[in-house]
Amino acid sequence: MTLVAGSYEKFIWGFSLKTSKDQETQEKPFQALKPLFSYPSHNTCIKSIAVSGSVAVSGGADDTIKIYDLHTCSEVGTLVVHNGAINALSFYNLPSSPVSLPCNLLSGADDGTVCIYDTNPFVHLKSIVAHKRGVNDLAIHPSGRLALSVGRDLCLAMLNLVRGRRSFCCRLGGEATIVRYDTEGGKFFMVTEEKVSVHNSEDARLVFEMESQKRILCAVPSENKLLFTSGEDRCITAWDITSGTVAYSIDSAHSARVKGLVVLGNRHGNNTSDSPFLLASASSDGVIRVWDVRMAKKDKPTPLAEASTKSRLTCLAGSSNK
């Protein structure tokens, strides 16, 4: 399992989650985050990151997208298409693919456009003018046929990825900073400040709203009908998306605001008790932690693994493929 983080200081950080054993006590195996690489990959701060299998990409305020091979821990290319900071990146993988190799990449930037790329090799295919102002975030439907984006023009846009054009746009009551589909594509979520609105994908109808105590900065869905959120409250909250209630939470998960969440580990229906369901989190004080959410119902759960980058982290992404 691999985690990749970006920072204000232009550095990209790579870690591998490994199972180790204490050589002195020979106790049972434990998890550890082993550093893979770290170097200044952009000229300015890194704004977004995406990982799929052995491929990673990062978007910076220098208007560029960097491409990395995680097998060799090296940078292998650069995409220069946008005329603005890259705020959102997302890979699309074919559901039938036996390995987690991306098929396409989408990027959203301050220039208001969403760009579509082929990933074998990385080639720019199309630019869609999605918003009048910058794109805050985007999400690809599991079918790969459409995507949603939210922008600073206070709008939600639907993008037809087959025809490569914007098919729908509506004005929102406020500026949404995060948009996500659930893992099945039947619902989507939008984050506005401390609120999360849950909508039906078919007609965009509002199902219900969930409200955190403070501003939400990151969100990620899981396969068991949960949505994990975190942000300025420094806690990790698991929301039940069928009822809109809090399933459980990890209080004081970090000492600073949380900027990234990644679901790792138990996927594709393998629900054996020996396969921990892992969640990684990154905070602006430079700390990355990995949690077993089965332990979240304890009074004070402790992370399985932890690493400190000593930098101001801005984003986090990861892959369960070794």
Disulfide bonds with the S-S distance in Angstrom:
none
